[in-house]
């Protein structure tokens, strides 16, 4: 296994944010496995070795579900994978009792150790006490936002927060319905419609003649500048809050002319700002 292979073992109290931490690792490009039996970790490390570069960065969730016998073996198991050449760190997430109680109340999940949540929390703290001492980094998530947790994990793994952030820009036609996965939807039906120009009716916003018609309108120029400025303001704040992907949808009546031309221009502008922007024209062929 390459010397720069990294395992981040994510552990901690139920409700402290382990599942979110593993999702964050996925956003940062890690392969993740939750609730792995401790006894299988060495075999998994060997599989990673055989797979080479594909599993160079791995996040593994190990917690109270592994059982006391499994957790008692963890120290020996970590020594074993270290001999295989795996560099590992342990991130332990905790939170105060009131925060954990509130989170359980919101999700209505059962605690893995007891029918009464408070009893389960107390038992879990005892079972995981040794693992908490073994941890390289203990994080209290009681007051952390998702974005702040992402920053903590990124620092722990020496990642650049936002490096995996991507943006999809989709054009669509309102007559075919809204894109269900859109984060930001912009209606551009207020702009002059090329469909009413006979020479442009059967062209699309990807054609130079249509783009020229759309962007020579004073209203389009004013709108485009303001819309791009708004996105440039919003994107860093989305990244700060832990978002890894943003879906921007631009719609006109049929999804052929105005939305296509604007979506192309928006994606191009974002790429110039060094963002990973992808363009998709949902209804251009309808």
Backbone torsions as a table, in degrees:
resi	resn	phi	psi	omega
1	UNK	NA	137.0	-179.7
2	UNK	-57.4	149.7	-176.1
3	UNK	-63.9	-22.3	-177.3
4	UNK	-93.8	13.4	176.1
5	UNK	-66.6	136.0	-175.8
6	UNK	-125.6	131.4	167.9
7	UNK	-111.3	128.8	169.1
8	UNK	-111.6	113.5	178.1
9	UNK	-90.1	116.0	-178.1
10	UNK	-100.1	120.9	179.5
11	UNK	-136.4	-178.1	178.1
12	UNK	138.5	-172.8	-176.6
13	UNK	-76.0	146.4	175.2
14	UNK	-62.3	126.7	-178.2
15	UNK	94.8	-1.5	-178.5
16	UNK	-88.8	-7.1	175.2
17	UNK	115.0	20.5	-178.0
18	UNK	-64.1	-43.3	-179.7
19	UNK	-62.4	-41.7	177.9
20	UNK	-64.5	-38.7	179.9
21	UNK	-61.8	-41.4	179.1
22	UNK	-67.5	-36.7	176.6
23	UNK	-65.3	-38.3	177.5
24	UNK	-62.4	-42.7	178.0
25	UNK	-61.0	-38.9	176.5
26	UNK	-61.2	-41.6	178.3
27	UNK	-63.0	-29.1	179.3
28	UNK	-86.6	4.5	174.9
29	UNK	96.8	13.3	-179.4
30	UNK	-90.5	148.6	166.3
31	UNK	-84.5	134.5	-175.3
32	UNK	-128.2	147.9	175.7
33	UNK	-136.4	126.4	-180.0
34	UNK	-102.6	148.8	175.0
35	UNK	57.5	43.6	177.9
36	UNK	-77.9	129.4	174.6
37	UNK	-58.4	134.6	-176.1
38	UNK	-56.9	-38.4	-177.4
39	UNK	-63.5	-22.4	-177.2
40	UNK	-90.2	-7.7	-176.6
41	UNK	-59.2	-45.8	178.8
42	UNK	-60.8	-42.5	178.4
43	UNK	-63.3	-39.6	177.3
44	UNK	-63.3	-40.0	177.9
45	UNK	-61.5	-39.9	177.9
46	UNK	-63.9	-39.3	177.3
47	UNK	-64.3	-37.5	176.8
48	UNK	-63.5	-39.1	178.3
49	UNK	-60.9	-46.0	-178.3
50	UNK	-65.8	-29.1	-178.0
51	UNK	-83.5	-13.2	175.8
52	UNK	69.5	-132.5	-170.3
53	UNK	-64.1	-25.6	-175.7
54	UNK	-58.8	-36.9	-178.1
55	UNK	-116.4	46.6	179.1
56	UNK	-74.1	-32.2	-179.1
57	UNK	-123.5	119.8	-171.6
58	UNK	-134.8	137.5	172.4
59	UNK	-111.6	132.1	-177.4
60	UNK	-125.1	125.3	177.0
61	UNK	-91.0	117.7	176.8
62	UNK	-131.6	124.6	-178.0
63	UNK	-148.4	-157.5	-173.0
64	UNK	-63.0	-20.3	178.8
65	UNK	-65.2	-18.9	177.9
66	UNK	-69.8	-16.2	179.6
67	UNK	83.3	158.0	-176.9
68	UNK	-62.3	-40.7	-179.8
69	UNK	-62.2	-42.5	179.2
70	UNK	-65.2	-44.2	-179.1
71	UNK	-66.1	-33.2	177.6
72	UNK	-64.7	-25.3	-179.1
73	UNK	-87.5	-7.7	-171.1
74	UNK	-60.0	-42.0	-178.8
75	UNK	-58.0	-47.2	179.2
76	UNK	-64.7	-38.2	179.7
77	UNK	-64.8	-41.0	179.4
78	UNK	-65.7	-37.7	175.2
79	UNK	-61.6	-36.9	-177.9
80	UNK	-67.8	-44.5	-178.5
81	UNK	-73.4	-26.3	176.1
82	UNK	-64.2	-37.8	178.1
83	UNK	-66.4	-26.4	178.3
84	UNK	-76.5	-11.4	-180.0
85	UNK	103.8	10.1	-179.6
86	UNK	-86.5	126.5	171.6
87	UNK	-90.2	128.5	-177.1
88	UNK	-131.4	155.2	171.1
89	UNK	-136.7	153.3	179.4
90	UNK	-114.6	122.7	175.6
91	UNK	-107.3	121.2	-178.0
92	UNK	-112.8	123.3	-179.1
93	UNK	-104.0	132.4	178.4
94	UNK	-134.7	174.1	176.4
95	UNK	-162.3	161.5	179.9
96	UNK	-75.2	162.8	-174.0
97	UNK	-58.6	-43.5	-176.3
98	UNK	-64.1	-37.9	178.3
99	UNK	-66.2	-44.2	179.3
100	UNK	-62.6	-41.8	177.8
101	UNK	-61.6	-42.2	179.6
102	UNK	-64.0	-42.4	-179.6
103	UNK	-65.8	-39.3	176.8
104	UNK	-66.0	-36.8	178.6
105	UNK	-64.7	-37.4	-179.1
106	UNK	-72.3	-39.3	-176.4
107	UNK	-90.2	-22.2	-178.5
108	UNK	61.9	27.3	175.3
109	UNK	-78.7	152.7	173.5
110	UNK	-83.6	145.1	175.4
111	UNK	-76.4	138.6	-176.1
112	UNK	-66.1	-15.6	-175.2
113	UNK	-110.0	-12.9	-176.2
114	UNK	-161.5	156.1	177.4
115	UNK	-73.9	-29.6	176.2
116	UNK	-97.2	125.1	-171.5
117	UNK	-58.8	-45.5	-176.3
118	UNK	-63.0	-38.2	176.9
119	UNK	-64.9	-40.0	178.3
120	UNK	-63.6	-41.2	179.7
121	UNK	-62.3	-44.7	-179.9
122	UNK	-63.5	-43.4	179.5
123	UNK	-64.8	-40.4	-177.4
124	UNK	-66.1	-38.5	178.4
125	UNK	-60.0	-39.0	179.4
126	UNK	-68.6	-45.4	-177.2
127	UNK	-63.6	-36.1	-174.8
128	UNK	-96.1	5.9	-175.4
129	UNK	-58.8	-44.0	-179.0
130	UNK	-67.3	-40.1	179.0
131	UNK	-64.6	-36.8	177.2
132	UNK	-62.3	-38.3	178.5
133	UNK	-67.5	-34.6	-179.6
134	UNK	-72.0	-20.6	-171.7
135	UNK	-63.6	144.4	174.7
136	UNK	-77.4	-28.8	-177.7
137	UNK	-147.4	123.5	176.3
138	UNK	-107.5	126.0	-176.4
139	UNK	-120.6	124.8	174.3
140	UNK	-88.5	112.7	-176.2
141	UNK	-92.3	8.4	-174.2
142	UNK	-53.8	-40.1	-175.8
143	UNK	-112.9	9.4	-175.5
144	UNK	-86.9	138.5	168.0
145	UNK	-81.9	168.8	177.7
146	UNK	-60.2	-39.8	179.0
147	UNK	-63.7	-39.8	179.0
148	UNK	-68.1	-37.8	176.4
149	UNK	-63.3	-39.6	178.3
150	UNK	-62.4	-40.4	178.3
151	UNK	-63.7	-40.5	179.1
152	UNK	-61.3	-46.5	-178.8
153	UNK	-67.1	-39.3	179.3
154	UNK	-62.0	-42.1	177.5
155	UNK	-64.7	-42.3	-179.6
156	UNK	-59.3	-39.2	-178.3
157	UNK	-99.7	10.2	178.0
158	UNK	55.8	44.8	177.0
159	UNK	-101.6	163.3	173.9
160	UNK	-98.8	114.6	-179.7
161	UNK	-61.1	130.5	179.4
162	UNK	93.8	-6.2	-177.4
163	UNK	-65.7	-24.5	-179.6
164	UNK	-100.7	7.3	-177.3
165	UNK	-67.8	133.2	179.3
166	UNK	-134.1	158.9	-177.9
167	UNK	-131.5	131.8	171.7
168	UNK	-108.6	132.0	178.3
169	UNK	-114.0	118.0	-174.3
170	UNK	-118.0	131.8	170.2
171	UNK	-95.4	148.2	-179.4
172	UNK	-154.8	165.8	175.8
173	UNK	-108.4	130.3	-179.0
174	UNK	-61.5	-27.8	-179.5
175	UNK	-65.9	-16.3	179.3
176	UNK	-106.3	4.1	176.9
177	UNK	96.3	159.9	-179.9
178	UNK	-74.6	146.2	170.4
179	UNK	-65.2	126.0	-172.6
180	UNK	-73.8	-18.1	-176.2
181	UNK	-101.9	10.4	-175.4
182	UNK	-75.1	135.7	173.7
183	UNK	-86.8	-41.1	180.0
184	UNK	-125.9	126.1	179.2
185	UNK	-117.8	126.9	178.8
186	UNK	-120.2	124.4	179.7
187	UNK	-92.2	117.3	-179.4
188	UNK	-110.2	23.8	178.8
189	UNK	-71.1	-7.3	177.4
190	UNK	-78.0	-11.8	-179.4
191	UNK	-83.3	152.1	176.5
192	UNK	-53.0	138.1	-172.2
193	UNK	-97.1	116.3	177.9
194	UNK	-63.6	-17.0	-179.1
195	UNK	-61.1	-23.7	-178.9
196	UNK	-89.5	2.2	174.3
197	UNK	-99.8	111.5	-173.3
198	UNK	-50.7	-39.9	-177.2
199	UNK	-72.5	-14.5	-177.3
200	UNK	-108.7	-12.1	-170.8
201	UNK	-55.2	-40.6	-174.7
202	UNK	-99.8	13.5	172.6
203	UNK	-100.1	178.9	178.0
204	UNK	-128.9	174.8	179.2
205	UNK	-66.7	-6.1	175.2
206	UNK	-85.6	-13.4	177.9
207	UNK	-83.1	141.2	-176.1
208	UNK	-59.5	-36.9	-177.3
209	UNK	-65.2	-40.2	179.3
210	UNK	-69.9	-43.9	178.7
211	UNK	-59.6	-41.6	179.7
212	UNK	-62.8	-42.8	179.8
213	UNK	-62.8	-46.1	-176.9
214	UNK	-64.8	-44.4	-171.5
215	UNK	-89.2	-5.4	173.3
216	UNK	-85.7	-4.3	175.0
217	UNK	-77.0	131.1	179.7
218	UNK	-59.2	-38.2	-179.3
219	UNK	-63.1	-39.7	179.2
220	UNK	-63.2	-44.8	-179.5
221	UNK	-60.7	-42.8	179.5
222	UNK	-64.8	-46.1	-179.6
223	UNK	-62.5	-48.3	-175.2
224	UNK	-59.5	-43.9	-179.9
225	UNK	-61.2	-44.7	-178.5
226	UNK	-69.6	-38.6	-179.1
227	UNK	-66.4	-44.1	178.8
228	UNK	-66.0	-39.9	177.0
229	UNK	-61.4	-38.8	178.5
230	UNK	-64.5	-44.4	178.8
231	UNK	-62.5	-41.1	179.9
232	UNK	-65.5	-27.7	174.9
233	UNK	-76.6	-41.5	-174.2
234	UNK	-74.1	-40.8	-170.7
235	UNK	-56.4	-50.2	179.0
236	UNK	-59.4	-31.0	179.3
237	UNK	-75.5	-34.5	173.0
238	UNK	-62.7	-43.6	179.1
239	UNK	-61.3	-43.4	-179.4
240	UNK	-60.0	-34.1	-178.9
241	UNK	-86.4	5.6	173.2
242	UNK	96.4	5.1	179.7
243	UNK	-75.6	136.8	-178.5
244	UNK	-108.6	-12.9	179.1
245	UNK	-145.2	139.2	178.4
246	UNK	-125.0	130.5	178.6
247	UNK	-109.6	116.0	-179.8
248	UNK	-110.0	125.4	-179.4
249	UNK	-116.8	133.9	179.6
250	UNK	-120.6	121.1	-173.6
251	UNK	-120.9	143.3	169.5
252	UNK	-128.1	-163.4	-173.7
253	UNK	-66.7	-55.3	-175.8
254	UNK	-108.3	-9.3	-179.9
255	UNK	78.1	24.5	-177.9
256	UNK	-109.2	-39.7	-168.1
257	UNK	-111.6	-80.6	-172.0
258	UNK	-61.7	-48.2	-177.3
259	UNK	-63.8	-37.4	-179.2
260	UNK	-66.7	-46.9	-179.7
261	UNK	-62.3	-42.7	-178.8
262	UNK	-70.2	-41.5	-179.9
263	UNK	-62.1	-42.1	177.8
264	UNK	-59.9	-44.3	-177.7
265	UNK	-68.5	-38.9	178.9
266	UNK	-64.0	-47.4	179.8
267	UNK	-60.6	-41.9	179.1
268	UNK	-62.9	-41.8	-179.9
269	UNK	-64.4	-41.4	179.9
270	UNK	-66.9	-37.4	177.1
271	UNK	-63.8	-36.5	177.9
272	UNK	-64.7	-26.0	177.0
273	UNK	-87.7	9.9	176.3
274	UNK	73.1	22.0	173.0
275	UNK	-89.4	150.8	176.0
276	UNK	-82.8	97.5	-176.4
277	UNK	-113.6	134.9	179.7
278	UNK	-122.0	141.4	-176.5
279	UNK	-109.7	140.3	178.9
280	UNK	-145.2	125.9	179.7
281	UNK	-106.1	98.2	-170.8
282	UNK	-64.8	-42.6	-169.1
283	UNK	-115.2	15.0	-174.2
284	UNK	-64.4	-26.6	-178.3
285	UNK	-95.7	4.1	-176.7
286	UNK	-89.5	NA	NA
